[in-house]
Amino acid sequence: MEEMEAVEIAYLRRTGPYGPENRQLMERLKAFLKERGRMESGTVLLGIALDDPSRTPPDRCRYDVGIIIREGERLPLDIRRVRGGRYAVFEIPHTEQGGLPVLGRSGAPDRRAAGGPRQPRFGALLCRKGGPAPV
């Protein structure tokens, strides 16, 4: 668990069943950021599942991928604030082989998204290009 301060993110949102499309959305964000020279060694990306799929119909589940932006920074993406609080945070590799698990705030496992055995879902995903996320 990690205490995170509130942050502002520039993000893309997808609505639909959690699954491989979430990873595709992250790849789209990363390509967008690379084109703009914004994928630096200290870049922090977030993947946030906003809905509990056991209570929300699959076609209404929302998933955001975003980049924490600096004060005053603007990108041609939607902007929102992620509230501060305690989050389970983990690091995953962003490679062709590395997958992007489904994450959320509820802590409930989601078999449909993970495929195969149940895997826990978490509140926020931090990935740092070029090194581990701070713990």
NULUMKOL-543210 format. One record per atom (N, C-alpha, C, O): residue number from 1; residue in three letters; atom name; x, y, z negated. Coordinates in Angstrom, 2 decimals. Example, Ala and Ser with C-alpha at 12.3 -4.5 7.8 and 13.67 -1.06 7.14 Angstrom:
REC:1:ALA:N:13.19:-5.69:-7.80
REC:1:ALA:CA:12.30:-4.50:-7.80
REC:1:ALA:C:13.20:-3.30:-7.80
REC:1:ALA:O:14.24:-3.32:-8.46
REC:2:SER:N:12.85:-2.25:-7.08
REC:2:SER:CA:13.67:-1.06:-7.14
REC:2:SER:C:12.90:0.03:-7.87
REC:2:SER:O:13.41:1.14:-8.04
//
This chain:
REC:1:MET:N:0.85:-1.17:0.00
REC:1:MET:CA:0.00:0.00:0.00
REC:1:MET:C:0.89:1.23:0.00
REC:1:MET:O:1.95:1.27:-0.63
REC:2:GLU:N:0.44:2.23:0.72
REC:2:GLU:CA:1.18:3.47:0.81
REC:2:GLU:C:0.23:4.64:0.71
REC:2:GLU:O:-0.85:4.65:1.32
REC:3:GLU:N:0.64:5.63:-0.06
REC:3:GLU:CA:-0.14:6.87:-0.15
REC:3:GLU:C:0.24:7.72:1.04
REC:3:GLU:O:1.41:8.03:1.24
REC:4:MET:N:-0.75:8.09:1.83
REC:4:MET:CA:-0.49:8.92:3.00
REC:4:MET:C:-1.17:10.26:2.83
REC:4:MET:O:-2.29:10.35:2.33
REC:5:GLU:N:-0.48:11.30:3.23
REC:5:GLU:CA:-1.09:12.62:3.24
REC:5:GLU:C:-2.02:12.71:4.45
REC:5:GLU:O:-1.89:11.94:5.40
REC:6:ALA:N:-2.94:13.64:4.39
REC:6:ALA:CA:-3.79:13.89:5.55
REC:6:ALA:C:-2.91:14.34:6.71
REC:6:ALA:O:-1.96:15.10:6.53
REC:7:VAL:N:-3.23:13.85:7.90
REC:7:VAL:CA:-2.47:14.21:9.10
REC:7:VAL:C:-3.44:14.57:10.21
REC:7:VAL:O:-4.61:14.17:10.20
REC:8:GLU:N:-2.93:15.32:11.16
REC:8:GLU:CA:-3.70:15.63:12.35
REC:8:GLU:C:-3.14:14.77:13.48
REC:8:GLU:O:-1.93:14.66:13.64
REC:9:ILE:N:-4.05:14.16:14.25
REC:9:ILE:CA:-3.60:13.33:15.36
REC:9:ILE:C:-4.26:13.78:16.66
REC:9:ILE:O:-5.38:14.28:16.67
REC:10:ALA:N:-3.52:13.58:17.74
REC:10:ALA:CA:-4.08:13.66:19.09
REC:10:ALA:C:-4.37:12.21:19.46
REC:10:ALA:O:-3.51:11.35:19.28
REC:11:TYR:N:-5.57:11.93:19.96
REC:11:TYR:CA:-5.95:10.53:20.09
REC:11:TYR:C:-6.81:10.24:21.31
REC:11:TYR:O:-7.38:11.13:21.94
REC:12:LEU:N:-6.88:8.94:21.60
REC:12:LEU:CA:-7.81:8.38:22.58
REC:12:LEU:C:-8.73:7.44:21.81
REC:12:LEU:O:-8.29:6.79:20.86
REC:13:ARG:N:-9.98:7.36:22.21
REC:13:ARG:CA:-10.94:6.48:21.54
REC:13:ARG:C:-11.54:5.52:22.56
REC:13:ARG:O:-11.79:5.87:23.71
REC:14:ARG:N:-11.74:4.31:22.10
REC:14:ARG:CA:-12.42:3.28:22.88
REC:14:ARG:C:-13.59:2.77:22.05
REC:14:ARG:O:-13.46:2.58:20.84
REC:15:THR:N:-14.71:2.56:22.69
REC:15:THR:CA:-15.87:1.97:22.03
REC:15:THR:C:-16.19:0.66:22.72
REC:15:THR:O:-16.34:0.61:23.94
REC:16:GLY:N:-16.28:-0.39:21.94
REC:16:GLY:CA:-16.56:-1.72:22.48
REC:16:GLY:C:-15.98:-2.77:21.56
REC:16:GLY:O:-15.38:-2.43:20.54
REC:17:PRO:N:-16.15:-4.04:21.89
REC:17:PRO:CA:-15.65:-5.12:21.03
REC:17:PRO:C:-14.14:-4.97:20.80
REC:17:PRO:O:-13.39:-4.66:21.72
REC:18:TYR:N:-13.71:-5.21:19.56
REC:18:TYR:CA:-12.29:-5.19:19.27
REC:18:TYR:C:-11.63:-6.37:19.98
REC:18:TYR:O:-12.19:-7.46:20.03
REC:19:GLY:N:-10.46:-6.14:20.53
REC:19:GLY:CA:-9.75:-7.20:21.24
REC:19:GLY:C:-8.62:-6.64:22.08
REC:19:GLY:O:-8.08:-5.59:21.75
REC:20:PRO:N:-8.25:-7.33:23.16
REC:20:PRO:CA:-7.10:-6.94:23.97
REC:20:PRO:C:-7.20:-5.53:24.56
REC:20:PRO:O:-6.18:-4.91:24.85
REC:21:GLU:N:-8.40:-5.04:24.72
REC:21:GLU:CA:-8.57:-3.69:25.27
REC:21:GLU:C:-7.98:-2.63:24.34
REC:21:GLU:O:-7.59:-1.56:24.79
REC:22:ASN:N:-7.90:-2.93:23.04
REC:22:ASN:CA:-7.28:-1.99:22.09
REC:22:ASN:C:-5.80:-1.84:22.41
REC:22:ASN:O:-5.27:-0.73:22.37
REC:23:ARG:N:-5.15:-2.94:22.72
REC:23:ARG:CA:-3.73:-2.88:23.09
REC:23:ARG:C:-3.57:-2.10:24.39
REC:23:ARG:O:-2.64:-1.30:24.52
REC:24:GLN:N:-4.45:-2.31:25.34
REC:24:GLN:CA:-4.39:-1.57:26.60
REC:24:GLN:C:-4.54:-0.07:26.36
REC:24:GLN:O:-3.88:0.73:27.02
REC:25:LEU:N:-5.38:0.29:25.42
REC:25:LEU:CA:-5.55:1.70:25.09
REC:25:LEU:C:-4.25:2.27:24.51
REC:25:LEU:O:-3.86:3.39:24.84
REC:26:MET:N:-3.59:1.51:23.64
REC:26:MET:CA:-2.31:1.95:23.08
REC:26:MET:C:-1.28:2.10:24.20
REC:26:MET:O:-0.52:3.07:24.21
REC:27:GLU:N:-1.24:1.18:25.12
REC:27:GLU:CA:-0.30:1.27:26.24
REC:27:GLU:C:-0.58:2.51:27.08
REC:27:GLU:O:0.35:3.18:27.54
REC:28:ARG:N:-1.85:2.83:27.27
REC:28:ARG:CA:-2.22:4.04:28.01
REC:28:ARG:C:-1.72:5.29:27.29
REC:28:ARG:O:-1.19:6.21:27.92
REC:29:LEU:N:-1.89:5.32:25.96
REC:29:LEU:CA:-1.40:6.45:25.18
REC:29:LEU:C:0.12:6.57:25.29
REC:29:LEU:O:0.64:7.66:25.48
REC:30:LYS:N:0.82:5.45:25.16
REC:30:LYS:CA:2.28:5.49:25.22
REC:30:LYS:C:2.77:5.97:26.58
REC:30:LYS:O:3.73:6.74:26.65
REC:31:ALA:N:2.13:5.54:27.66
REC:31:ALA:CA:2.52:6.00:29.00
REC:31:ALA:C:2.29:7.50:29.12
REC:31:ALA:O:3.13:8.22:29.67
REC:32:PHE:N:1.17:7.97:28.61
REC:32:PHE:CA:0.84:9.40:28.62
REC:32:PHE:C:1.92:10.20:27.87
REC:32:PHE:O:2.38:11.23:28.36
REC:33:LEU:N:2.32:9.71:26.70
REC:33:LEU:CA:3.31:10.40:25.88
REC:33:LEU:C:4.70:10.36:26.53
REC:33:LEU:O:5.44:11.34:26.47
REC:34:LYS:N:5.05:9.23:27.14
REC:34:LYS:CA:6.35:9.13:27.82
REC:34:LYS:C:6.44:10.14:28.96
REC:34:LYS:O:7.47:10.77:29.15
REC:35:GLU:N:5.36:10.29:29.73
REC:35:GLU:CA:5.34:11.25:30.83
REC:35:GLU:C:5.61:12.67:30.34
REC:35:GLU:O:6.14:13.50:31.08
REC:36:ARG:N:5.24:12.95:29.11
REC:36:ARG:CA:5.40:14.29:28.55
REC:36:ARG:C:6.62:14.42:27.63
REC:36:ARG:O:6.78:15.42:26.94
REC:37:GLY:N:7.47:13.39:27.63
REC:37:GLY:CA:8.67:13.43:26.81
REC:37:GLY:C:8.40:13.42:25.32
REC:37:GLY:O:9.18:13.97:24.54
REC:38:ARG:N:7.30:12.81:24.92
REC:38:ARG:CA:6.87:12.86:23.52
REC:38:ARG:C:7.09:11.55:22.77
REC:38:ARG:O:6.69:11.43:21.61
REC:39:MET:N:7.73:10.56:23.41
REC:39:MET:CA:8.03:9.29:22.73
REC:39:MET:C:9.47:9.34:22.25
REC:39:MET:O:10.37:8.78:22.88
REC:40:GLU:N:9.68:10.00:21.12
REC:40:GLU:CA:11.00:10.18:20.53
REC:40:GLU:C:11.22:9.13:19.45
REC:40:GLU:O:10.31:8.37:19.12
REC:41:SER:N:12.43:9.09:18.90
REC:41:SER:CA:12.73:8.08:17.89
REC:41:SER:C:11.87:8.25:16.63
REC:41:SER:O:11.62:7.27:15.94
REC:42:GLY:N:11.42:9.45:16.32
REC:42:GLY:CA:10.61:9.67:15.13
REC:42:GLY:C:9.12:9.69:15.38
REC:42:GLY:O:8.35:10.03:14.49
REC:43:THR:N:8.70:9.33:16.58
REC:43:THR:CA:7.28:9.36:16.92
REC:43:THR:C:6.51:8.31:16.12
REC:43:THR:O:6.90:7.14:16.09
REC:44:VAL:N:5.43:8.72:15.49
REC:44:VAL:CA:4.58:7.79:14.74
REC:44:VAL:C:3.25:7.67:15.48
REC:44:VAL:O:2.59:8.67:15.75
REC:45:LEU:N:2.88:6.43:15.80
REC:45:LEU:CA:1.61:6.15:16.46
REC:45:LEU:C:0.69:5.44:15.48
REC:45:LEU:O:1.14:4.67:14.63
REC:46:LEU:N:-0.59:5.70:15.60
REC:46:LEU:CA:-1.59:5.07:14.73
REC:46:LEU:C:-2.59:4.31:15.57
REC:46:LEU:O:-2.96:4.74:16.67
REC:47:GLY:N:-3.04:3.19:15.07
REC:47:GLY:CA:-4.17:2.45:15.61
REC:47:GLY:C:-5.17:2.30:14.49
REC:47:GLY:O:-4.85:1.75:13.43
REC:48:ILE:N:-6.40:2.79:14.70
REC:48:ILE:CA:-7.37:2.82:13.60
REC:48:ILE:C:-8.70:2.24:14.07
REC:48:ILE:O:-9.34:2.78:14.98
REC:49:ALA:N:-9.12:1.15:13.45
REC:49:ALA:CA:-10.45:0.60:13.69
REC:49:ALA:C:-11.41:1.34:12.76
REC:49:ALA:O:-11.21:1.34:11.54
REC:50:LEU:N:-12.42:1.95:13.31
REC:50:LEU:CA:-13.32:2.79:12.53
REC:50:LEU:C:-14.54:2.06:12.00
REC:50:LEU:O:-15.25:2.57:11.14
REC:51:ASP:N:-14.80:0.88:12.51
REC:51:ASP:CA:-16.03:0.19:12.12
REC:51:ASP:C:-15.76:-1.24:11.69
REC:51:ASP:O:-14.82:-1.88:12.17
REC:52:ASP:N:-16.57:-1.73:10.79
REC:52:ASP:CA:-16.51:-3.11:10.33
REC:52:ASP:C:-17.31:-3.96:11.33
REC:52:ASP:O:-18.53:-3.83:11.40
REC:53:PRO:N:-16.64:-4.83:12.10
REC:53:PRO:CA:-17.36:-5.59:13.12
REC:53:PRO:C:-18.37:-6.60:12.57
REC:53:PRO:O:-19.18:-7.13:13.32
REC:54:SER:N:-18.33:-6.87:11.26
REC:54:SER:CA:-19.34:-7.75:10.68
REC:54:SER:C:-20.65:-6.99:10.43
REC:54:SER:O:-21.69:-7.61:10.17
REC:55:ARG:N:-20.60:-5.65:10.51
REC:55:ARG:CA:-21.79:-4.83:10.26
REC:55:ARG:C:-22.17:-3.96:11.45
REC:55:ARG:O:-23.26:-3.39:11.48
REC:56:THR:N:-21.28:-3.85:12.42
REC:56:THR:CA:-21.50:-2.98:13.57
REC:56:THR:C:-21.58:-3.83:14.82
REC:56:THR:O:-20.73:-4.69:15.03
REC:57:PRO:N:-22.59:-3.62:15.66
REC:57:PRO:CA:-22.65:-4.38:16.92
REC:57:PRO:C:-21.36:-4.18:17.71
REC:57:PRO:O:-20.83:-3.07:17.74
REC:58:PRO:N:-20.86:-5.23:18.36
REC:58:PRO:CA:-19.58:-5.13:19.08
REC:58:PRO:C:-19.52:-3.96:20.07
REC:58:PRO:O:-18.47:-3.33:20.22
REC:59:ASP:N:-20.61:-3.68:20.74
REC:59:ASP:CA:-20.58:-2.60:21.74
REC:59:ASP:C:-20.53:-1.21:21.12
REC:59:ASP:O:-20.43:-0.21:21.83
REC:60:ARG:N:-20.61:-1.13:19.77
REC:60:ARG:CA:-20.56:0.18:19.08
REC:60:ARG:C:-19.32:0.33:18.20
REC:60:ARG:O:-19.17:1.35:17.52
REC:61:CYS:N:-18.43:-0.67:18.21
REC:61:CYS:CA:-17.20:-0.58:17.42
REC:61:CYS:C:-16.25:0.43:18.07
REC:61:CYS:O:-16.02:0.40:19.28
REC:62:ARG:N:-15.70:1.33:17.23
REC:62:ARG:CA:-14.80:2.38:17.72
REC:62:ARG:C:-13.37:2.11:17.28
REC:62:ARG:O:-13.13:1.69:16.15
REC:63:TYR:N:-12.44:2.36:18.19
REC:63:TYR:CA:-11.01:2.17:17.92
REC:63:TYR:C:-10.25:3.36:18.46
REC:63:TYR:O:-10.37:3.70:19.64
REC:64:ASP:N:-9.47:4.00:17.60
REC:64:ASP:CA:-8.66:5.16:17.99
REC:64:ASP:C:-7.19:4.78:18.03
REC:64:ASP:O:-6.72:4.02:17.18
REC:65:VAL:N:-6.48:5.31:19.00
REC:65:VAL:CA:-5.02:5.26:19.02
REC:65:VAL:C:-4.55:6.70:19.11
REC:65:VAL:O:-5.10:7.49:19.89
REC:66:GLY:N:-3.56:7.04:18.33
REC:66:GLY:CA:-3.15:8.43:18.32
REC:66:GLY:C:-1.71:8.62:17.91
REC:66:GLY:O:-1.02:7.69:17.49
REC:67:ILE:N:-1.28:9.85:18.06
REC:67:ILE:CA:0.06:10.28:17.66
REC:67:ILE:C:-0.10:11.37:16.62
REC:67:ILE:O:-0.90:12.29:16.78
REC:68:ILE:N:0.67:11.27:15.55
REC:68:ILE:CA:0.67:12.33:14.56
REC:68:ILE:C:1.33:13.54:15.20
REC:68:ILE:O:2.45:13.46:15.71
REC:69:ILE:N:0.63:14.66:15.18
REC:69:ILE:CA:1.16:15.86:15.83
REC:69:ILE:C:1.70:16.84:14.80
REC:69:ILE:O:1.27:16.87:13.64
REC:70:ARG:N:2.65:17.63:15.26
REC:70:ARG:CA:3.25:18.66:14.41
REC:70:ARG:C:2.30:19.84:14.30
REC:70:ARG:O:1.45:20.05:15.17
REC:71:GLU:N:2.44:20.60:13.25
REC:71:GLU:CA:1.61:21.78:13.05
REC:71:GLU:C:1.74:22.70:14.27
REC:71:GLU:O:2.84:23.05:14.68
REC:72:GLY:N:0.60:23.07:14.82
REC:72:GLY:CA:0.57:23.97:15.97
REC:72:GLY:C:0.76:23.28:17.31
REC:72:GLY:O:0.58:23.90:18.36
REC:73:GLU:N:1.13:22.00:17.30
REC:73:GLU:CA:1.34:21.26:18.56
REC:73:GLU:C:-0.01:20.97:19.20
REC:73:GLU:O:-0.98:20.65:18.52
REC:74:ARG:N:-0.05:21.07:20.50
REC:74:ARG:CA:-1.27:20.74:21.23
REC:74:ARG:C:-0.95:19.82:22.39
REC:74:ARG:O:0.01:20.04:23.12
REC:75:LEU:N:-1.74:18.81:22.54
REC:75:LEU:CA:-1.68:17.90:23.68
REC:75:LEU:C:-3.07:17.88:24.29
REC:75:LEU:O:-4.05:18.13:23.59
REC:76:PRO:N:-3.18:17.59:25.59
REC:76:PRO:CA:-4.50:17.56:26.21
REC:76:PRO:C:-5.28:16.27:25.88
REC:76:PRO:O:-5.67:15.51:26.76
REC:77:LEU:N:-5.47:16.06:24.59
REC:77:LEU:CA:-6.23:14.93:24.06
REC:77:LEU:C:-7.17:15.47:23.00
REC:77:LEU:O:-7.04:16.61:22.57
REC:78:ASP:N:-8.12:14.64:22.58
REC:78:ASP:CA:-8.95:15.02:21.45
REC:78:ASP:C:-8.06:15.08:20.21
REC:78:ASP:O:-7.08:14.34:20.09
REC:79:ILE:N:-8.41:15.97:19.29
REC:79:ILE:CA:-7.65:16.16:18.05
REC:79:ILE:C:-8.59:15.89:16.88
REC:79:ILE:O:-9.75:16.29:16.89
REC:80:ARG:N:-8.06:15.20:15.86
REC:80:ARG:CA:-8.84:15.01:14.64
REC:80:ARG:C:-7.92:14.85:13.46
REC:80:ARG:O:-6.73:14.60:13.61
REC:81:ARG:N:-8.49:15.01:12.30
REC:81:ARG:CA:-7.75:14.87:11.05
REC:81:ARG:C:-8.04:13.49:10.46
REC:81:ARG:O:-9.19:13.05:10.42
REC:82:VAL:N:-6.99:12.83:10.01
REC:82:VAL:CA:-7.12:11.55:9.31
REC:82:VAL:C:-6.90:11.89:7.84
REC:82:VAL:O:-5.85:12.39:7.46
REC:83:ARG:N:-7.89:11.60:7.03
REC:83:ARG:CA:-7.82:12.00:5.63
REC:83:ARG:C:-6.73:11.23:4.89
REC:83:ARG:O:-6.38:10.10:5.24
REC:84:GLY:N:-6.20:11.87:3.87
REC:84:GLY:CA:-5.17:11.25:3.06
REC:84:GLY:C:-5.76:10.20:2.15
REC:84:GLY:O:-6.97:10.16:1.94
REC:85:GLY:N:-4.92:9.36:1.60
REC:85:GLY:CA:-5.36:8.32:0.69
REC:85:GLY:C:-4.42:7.13:0.71
REC:85:GLY:O:-3.35:7.19:1.32
REC:86:ARG:N:-4.82:6.07:0.05
REC:86:ARG:CA:-4.01:4.85:0.02
REC:86:ARG:C:-4.41:3.97:1.19
REC:86:ARG:O:-5.58:3.67:1.41
REC:87:TYR:N:-3.40:3.56:1.94
REC:87:TYR:CA:-3.61:2.70:3.09
REC:87:TYR:C:-2.64:1.53:3.04
REC:87:TYR:O:-1.51:1.67:2.58
REC:88:ALA:N:-3.09:0.38:3.51
REC:88:ALA:CA:-2.17:-0.73:3.76
REC:88:ALA:C:-1.51:-0.40:5.08
REC:88:ALA:O:-2.19:-0.18:6.09
REC:89:VAL:N:-0.20:-0.37:5.08
REC:89:VAL:CA:0.56:0.04:6.26
REC:89:VAL:C:1.53:-1.07:6.61
REC:89:VAL:O:2.19:-1.62:5.73
REC:90:PHE:N:1.61:-1.39:7.88
REC:90:PHE:CA:2.62:-2.35:8.31
REC:90:PHE:C:3.14:-1.96:9.67
REC:90:PHE:O:2.53:-1.18:10.40
REC:91:GLU:N:4.27:-2.52:9.99
REC:91:GLU:CA:4.97:-2.20:11.23
REC:91:GLU:C:4.83:-3.38:12.18
REC:91:GLU:O:4.93:-4.54:11.76
REC:92:ILE:N:4.60:-3.09:13.44
REC:92:ILE:CA:4.61:-4.14:14.46
REC:92:ILE:C:5.47:-3.66:15.61
REC:92:ILE:O:5.58:-2.46:15.85
REC:93:PRO:N:6.08:-4.60:16.32
REC:93:PRO:CA:6.87:-4.18:17.48
REC:93:PRO:C:5.95:-3.77:18.62
REC:93:PRO:O:4.92:-4.40:18.86
REC:94:HIS:N:6.32:-2.72:19.31
REC:94:HIS:CA:5.58:-2.32:20.52
REC:94:HIS:C:6.41:-2.74:21.71
REC:94:HIS:O:7.16:-1.96:22.29
REC:95:THR:N:6.26:-4.02:22.07
REC:95:THR:CA:6.98:-4.59:23.20
REC:95:THR:C:5.97:-5.26:24.10
REC:95:THR:O:4.79:-5.34:23.76
REC:96:GLU:N:6.43:-5.75:25.22
REC:96:GLU:CA:5.53:-6.49:26.11
REC:96:GLU:C:4.97:-7.72:25.41
REC:96:GLU:O:3.83:-8.11:25.67
REC:97:GLN:N:5.77:-8.34:24.52
REC:97:GLN:CA:5.32:-9.54:23.84
REC:97:GLN:C:4.54:-9.22:22.57
REC:97:GLN:O:3.70:-10.02:22.15
REC:98:GLY:N:4.79:-8.06:21.96
REC:98:GLY:CA:4.15:-7.72:20.68
REC:98:GLY:C:2.71:-7.34:20.89
REC:98:GLY:O:2.40:-6.50:21.75
REC:99:GLY:N:1.83:-7.92:20.13
REC:99:GLY:CA:0.41:-7.61:20.23
REC:99:GLY:C:0.04:-6.46:19.31
REC:99:GLY:O:0.83:-6.04:18.47
REC:100:LEU:N:-1.15:-5.98:19.48
REC:100:LEU:CA:-1.66:-4.91:18.63
REC:100:LEU:C:-2.87:-5.45:17.89
REC:100:LEU:O:-3.95:-5.56:18.48
REC:101:PRO:N:-2.72:-5.80:16.60
REC:101:PRO:CA:-3.84:-6.37:15.87
REC:101:PRO:C:-4.93:-5.33:15.63
REC:101:PRO:O:-4.69:-4.12:15.69
REC:102:VAL:N:-6.10:-5.81:15.36
REC:102:VAL:CA:-7.22:-4.93:15.04
REC:102:VAL:C:-7.13:-4.55:13.57
REC:102:VAL:O:-6.89:-5.39:12.71
REC:103:LEU:N:-7.31:-3.27:13.30
REC:103:LEU:CA:-7.15:-2.76:11.94
REC:103:LEU:C:-8.37:-1.96:11.55
REC:103:LEU:O:-9.06:-1.40:12.40
REC:104:GLY:N:-8.65:-1.90:10.27
REC:104:GLY:CA:-9.78:-1.11:9.82
REC:104:GLY:C:-9.69:-0.81:8.35
REC:104:GLY:O:-8.73:-1.20:7.69
REC:105:ARG:N:-10.68:-0.12:7.83
REC:105:ARG:CA:-10.65:0.28:6.43
REC:105:ARG:C:-11.31:-0.73:5.51
REC:105:ARG:O:-11.07:-0.70:4.30
REC:106:SER:N:-12.13:-1.60:6.01
REC:106:SER:CA:-12.95:-2.44:5.14
REC:106:SER:C:-12.16:-3.55:4.46
REC:106:SER:O:-12.56:-4.00:3.38
REC:107:GLY:N:-11.07:-4.01:5.06
REC:107:GLY:CA:-10.32:-5.13:4.49
REC:107:GLY:C:-10.93:-6.47:4.83
REC:107:GLY:O:-10.38:-7.51:4.46
REC:108:ALA:N:-12.07:-6.47:5.53
REC:108:ALA:CA:-12.72:-7.73:5.89
REC:108:ALA:C:-12.00:-8.36:7.08
REC:108:ALA:O:-11.61:-7.65:8.00
REC:109:PRO:N:-11.81:-9.68:7.07
REC:109:PRO:CA:-11.18:-10.32:8.21
REC:109:PRO:C:-12.10:-10.29:9.42
REC:109:PRO:O:-13.32:-10.23:9.28
REC:110:ASP:N:-11.52:-10.33:10.59
REC:110:ASP:CA:-12.32:-10.33:11.82
REC:110:ASP:C:-11.80:-11.41:12.75
REC:110:ASP:O:-10.82:-11.20:13.46
REC:111:ARG:N:-12.45:-12.55:12.76
REC:111:ARG:CA:-12.03:-13.69:13.57
REC:111:ARG:C:-12.15:-13.38:15.05
REC:111:ARG:O:-11.27:-13.78:15.83
REC:112:ARG:N:-13.20:-12.69:15.47
REC:112:ARG:CA:-13.41:-12.41:16.89
REC:112:ARG:C:-12.26:-11.62:17.50
REC:112:ARG:O:-11.83:-11.89:18.62
REC:113:ALA:N:-11.76:-10.64:16.76
REC:113:ALA:CA:-10.72:-9.79:17.32
REC:113:ALA:C:-9.37:-10.48:17.32
REC:113:ALA:O:-8.59:-10.35:18.27
REC:114:ALA:N:-9.08:-11.22:16.26
REC:114:ALA:CA:-7.76:-11.81:16.14
REC:114:ALA:C:-7.62:-13.04:17.01
REC:114:ALA:O:-6.52:-13.34:17.48
REC:115:GLY:N:-8.69:-13.76:17.22
REC:115:GLY:CA:-8.61:-15.00:17.97
REC:115:GLY:C:-7.91:-16.05:17.12
REC:115:GLY:O:-6.82:-15.80:16.62
REC:116:GLY:N:-8.49:-17.18:16.95
REC:116:GLY:CA:-7.87:-18.21:16.14
REC:116:GLY:C:-8.13:-17.97:14.66
REC:116:GLY:O:-9.20:-17.51:14.28
REC:117:PRO:N:-7.13:-18.29:13.82
REC:117:PRO:CA:-7.36:-18.18:12.38
REC:117:PRO:C:-7.61:-16.74:11.95
REC:117:PRO:O:-7.16:-15.79:12.58
REC:118:ARG:N:-8.34:-16.62:10.86
REC:118:ARG:CA:-8.64:-15.28:10.34
REC:118:ARG:C:-7.36:-14.58:9.95
REC:118:ARG:O:-6.44:-15.17:9.38
REC:119:GLN:N:-7.31:-13.27:10.26
REC:119:GLN:CA:-6.18:-12.45:9.86
REC:119:GLN:C:-6.74:-11.23:9.17
REC:119:GLN:O:-7.80:-10.73:9.55
REC:120:PRO:N:-6.04:-10.72:8.14
REC:120:PRO:CA:-6.56:-9.53:7.46
REC:120:PRO:C:-6.49:-8.31:8.36
REC:120:PRO:O:-5.63:-8.21:9.24
REC:121:ARG:N:-7.39:-7.39:8.12
REC:121:ARG:CA:-7.38:-6.11:8.82
REC:121:ARG:C:-6.97:-5.05:7.81
REC:121:ARG:O:-7.23:-5.21:6.62
REC:122:PHE:N:-6.35:-4.00:8.27
REC:122:PHE:CA:-5.81:-2.99:7.37
REC:122:PHE:C:-6.27:-1.61:7.76
REC:122:PHE:O:-6.86:-1.42:8.83
REC:123:GLY:N:-6.01:-0.62:6.90
REC:123:GLY:CA:-6.53:0.73:7.05
REC:123:GLY:C:-5.86:1.58:8.08
REC:123:GLY:O:-6.51:2.44:8.67
REC:124:ALA:N:-4.61:1.40:8.33
REC:124:ALA:CA:-3.93:2.23:9.32
REC:124:ALA:C:-2.74:1.46:9.84
REC:124:ALA:O:-2.23:0.56:9.17
REC:125:LEU:N:-2.33:1.79:11.00
REC:125:LEU:CA:-1.19:1.15:11.63
REC:125:LEU:C:-0.18:2.23:11.93
REC:125:LEU:O:-0.49:3.21:12.60
REC:126:LEU:N:1.02:2.07:11.43
REC:126:LEU:CA:2.09:2.99:11.76
REC:126:LEU:C:3.15:2.23:12.53
REC:126:LEU:O:3.61:1.18:12.09
REC:127:CYS:N:3.54:2.75:13.64
REC:127:CYS:CA:4.64:2.19:14.42
REC:127:CYS:C:5.61:3.32:14.68
REC:127:CYS:O:5.20:4.44:14.98
REC:128:ARG:N:6.85:3.05:14.57
REC:128:ARG:CA:7.85:4.06:14.83
REC:128:ARG:C:8.76:3.53:15.92
REC:128:ARG:O:9.39:2.49:15.76
REC:129:LYS:N:8.84:4.24:17.02
REC:129:LYS:CA:9.72:3.85:18.13
REC:129:LYS:C:11.15:4.00:17.66
REC:129:LYS:O:11.54:5.06:17.15
REC:130:GLY:N:11.94:2.97:17.83
REC:130:GLY:CA:13.34:3.06:17.50
REC:130:GLY:C:13.68:2.76:16.06
REC:130:GLY:O:14.84:2.87:15.67
REC:131:GLY:N:12.72:2.39:15.25
REC:131:GLY:CA:13.04:2.07:13.88
REC:131:GLY:C:11.81:1.81:13.06
REC:131:GLY:O:10.69:2.03:13.53
REC:132:PRO:N:12.00:1.35:11.83
REC:132:PRO:CA:10.84:1.03:11.00
REC:132:PRO:C:10.11:2.26:10.51
REC:132:PRO:O:10.70:3.34:10.37
REC:133:ALA:N:8.85:2.10:10.27
REC:133:ALA:CA:8.06:3.17:9.65
REC:133:ALA:C:8.53:3.33:8.22
REC:133:ALA:O:8.92:2.34:7.60
REC:134:PRO:N:8.50:4.54:7.68
REC:134:PRO:CA:8.92:4.72:6.28
REC:134:PRO:C:7.97:3.98:5.36
REC:134:PRO:O:6.76:3.95:5.60
REC:135:VAL:N:8.50:3.39:4.32
REC:135:VAL:CA:7.68:2.66:3.36
REC:135:VAL:C:7.77:3.32:2.01
REC:135:VAL:O:7.14:2.86:1.05
//
